[in-house]
Amino acid sequence: MSTTTLEQNDYFNETVATLGDRLEAAREAKGLTVESLAEKLGVDAGTLEAWENDADAPRANRIQMLAGLLNVSIVWLISGEGNGTTRVAETFERPTAINDALGEISQLRATLSGALEKLEKLEKRLLDVD
């Protein structure tokens, strides 16, 4: 399928999607506006629009937050591989409150995972002091 055909049909196509395309598709599947997602992330709506238009890219910590809020994997947002479009499609079938809670759980899980890793490193450093 040519790029011209994709533009004419104006739909999400996994094979040519960019990070911005995936971000926009996941946001829309979640039923969020640019403004509401930007508010949840603590960024300006213009910043989020720049990410969706591939004019700029989010930093790693924002990608992690986006994945959690949108209930997709970080890998899918970046590369298009892994849990993404299937999970995005599932969000249409669930009430918004459940999707929001699942997004928060995913974000919290990622945060706690990082904290656990730091704790383990600190514990190892302290045990190695002997």
N, C-alpha and C positions, 0 to 999 in steps of 0.2 A: 504494500500500500504506500503510495507516495505521500510526501509531506503536504502537497496541495490537497489531496483527498482528505487527509486528517484535518487540515484547516477548514475545509468546506463542511465536514461533518461536525467539527468542533466538539469532540468528545475525548475523554481520557483514553490513551493508548499506552499500555504498559511497556511496549517495546521501545518507544521513543520518549518516554516520560523523563523529565528532569526532576531534580529535588523539588523545585518550585511547583511543578505539575503534581507530584505526589502529595506535597503539602496541601495544595489547594483541594485536591480530590478528597483527601482525608478530612480536611476541615468541613467541606461541603457535606460529606457523608455523615459527619457527626452533627450536622445541622447548625453549625456555628457561623456567625458572621465574622468578617475580618476584625471588626471592632471588638466583639466579645472574646475572641481568641487572643487578640492583642492585649486586652485587659487582663486576662488570666495569666498571660506570660509576663506582664509588666513592661510591655514595649508599646511604642506608638503604632497605630494602624498603618501608617506609611512604611514603617520598617517591615511589618509583616507582608504588606503588598510588594515591597521590594524583594523579599525572599521568594514569594510566589511567582514573581515575574523574572526570577533569576538575575536581578540587577545587583543583588547582594546575597550573602549567605549567612545563616545564623552560626554563632559560635557553638562549640560542642555542648556546653551546658544548656543552651536553648534547644538544641536538637533533642537532648535527653528529655527536657520538659515537654517539647512538642510530641514526642513519641508517647509519653505517658498520658498526656491530655487527649490525644487523638486515638489512643488504644492501637497503635501500630508499633512495629519494632524499629529501633534506631537504624538497623541495617537496611530495612526496607526504605526508610526515608532517604538514606544516603545513596543506596545502590539499586533499589528496586527488587532486591532479593529478600526472601524470608517472609515473615508475617506482615502483610500489608493489605492488599486489595480484598482478600477474603475477609479479614477482620473489619475492614472498612465497610464492606457490604453487610456484614452482620450488624453493624451499628444501626442500620435502617430498621431492623426488625425489633430493636429494643427501645424501651422508653428512654428519653433523654436523661432522666435522673439516674438510671442504671448505667448508662454510658458514662456520665460524669463521674459516678462513684468508681467505676472500673478504671477510668483514666487516672483518678487520684490514687487508687490502689497501685496501679502500675508505676506511677511516679514515685510513690512512697517506697515501693519495693526497690526501685533503682537507687534511691537515696540511701536506704538502709543497707543495701548491698555494698555501696561505696563506703559507708561508715564502718561496716563489719570488716572490710578489707583493711582500712586504716587502723582499726583496733588490733587486728591480728599482726600487722607490721609493728605497731608500737609495743605490743606484748613481746614479740620476738626480740626487738631491740633491748627491752628491759631485761629479758632472760639472758641475753648475750653479754650483759654487763658483768656478770659474775666472773 
